[in-house]
Structure formats: structure tokens, C-alpha cells
Amino acid sequence: MNAHTDFIRISRPANEVFAFMSDHTKLSLWSFGTWKTEFIPETGIVRGWSMKNGSKIYLKIQPYKDIGLIDYLLGPEPDALVARIFVRIVAGSNLGGVDEECGLTMTALRTKDMDDLRWNSLIAAHVVELDLIKSAIETGYDHRNPHT
């Protein structure tokens, strides 16, 4: 198993970015793996579909605000979720900047069943996803409602 991490600076405070990243209603603004999401309130689990191949995936968001960490537990079924992707949000002042900005790190863990093609596709998707996250947070643009 191995891991891949990407980083981006966002011109918004860490608490705002943390709220965005832990909000299941924001997933379809940036996540290619959980497009067209449905929230299952009794479980706190989100069901989504991959934009790439239409496969169904379940996701649970576990935020740890005290330490700026969010685990995304993913799996093919609600009872088979594993913490495979996580983000860390760090205040700008901790990175030599100001607290009106922050850093967002996204890490993905590679499972044994991921071939090179799937792994490299995931890495490429995360680079684009981070850019989408930055843009959505900084501009407030919501492609789901383009005329608002």
C-alpha cells in the first residue's frame, strides 16, 4: 500500500474551509467519486455515483474540528466503509501566512485492489478536485445553480 498527498492554499479562514469540506451537501461541487449524492439521514451516510463510470459508492464524513482533520470513509456498501481519504486544514498563520487563509491537504491511501491505472486516475482527479474546492470556496460559485 502507498499514499498520495496534494496541497493547495485557499484564501479563506480554516474554519470556513473545514465547514465546507465536512458538509455532505458540498460533495457534488467538487468530488468526482461522489456525484449526484443522496444523504441517508438515519445512518449519516451519503450514497453517490462516480462521474467516471457510474459506480455506486457510500461515504461517511467524520470531522475532527479540534485538529482540523476530516476522514472520508468509503466503500461499496454502507457496512463496508474504510477511512481511505482524509483532509487536513491548517490555519495560514501556521504556514507563515495570515489566518484569513489556510492550507488544505488531501491524502489518499492506495488499496491492494487498485491497479496502476485506477491509482493514477485517482491522483489526477484529486489535483483537479483541490482546484475545484479552492474555486468554490473563494468565489462562492455553485455550478448546480449557475444563475444565482
C-alpha positions, 0 to 999 in steps of 0.5 A: 500500500502507498499514499498520495498527498496534494496541497493547495492554499485557499484564501479563506479562514480554516474554519470556513474551509473545514465547514465546507469540506465536512458538509455532505451537501458540498460533495457534488461541487467538487468530488468526482467519486461522489456525484449526484449524492443522496444523504441517508439521514438515519445512518449519516451516510451519503450514497453517490455515483462516480462521474467516471463510470457510474459506480455506486459508492457510500461515504461517511464524513467524520470531522475532527474540528479540534485538529482540523482533520476530516476522514472520508470513509468509503466503500461499496456498501454502507457496512463496508466503509474504510477511512481511505481519504482524509483532509487536513486544514491548517490555519495560514498563520501556521504556514507563515501566512495570515489566518484569513487563509489556510492550507488544505491537504488531501491524502489518499491511501492506495488499496491492494485492489487498485491497479496502476491505472485506477491509482493514477486516475485517482491522483489526477482527479484529486489535483483537479478536485483541490482546484475545484474546492479552492474555486468554490470556496473563494468565489462562492460559485455553485455550478448546480445553480449557475444563475444565482 
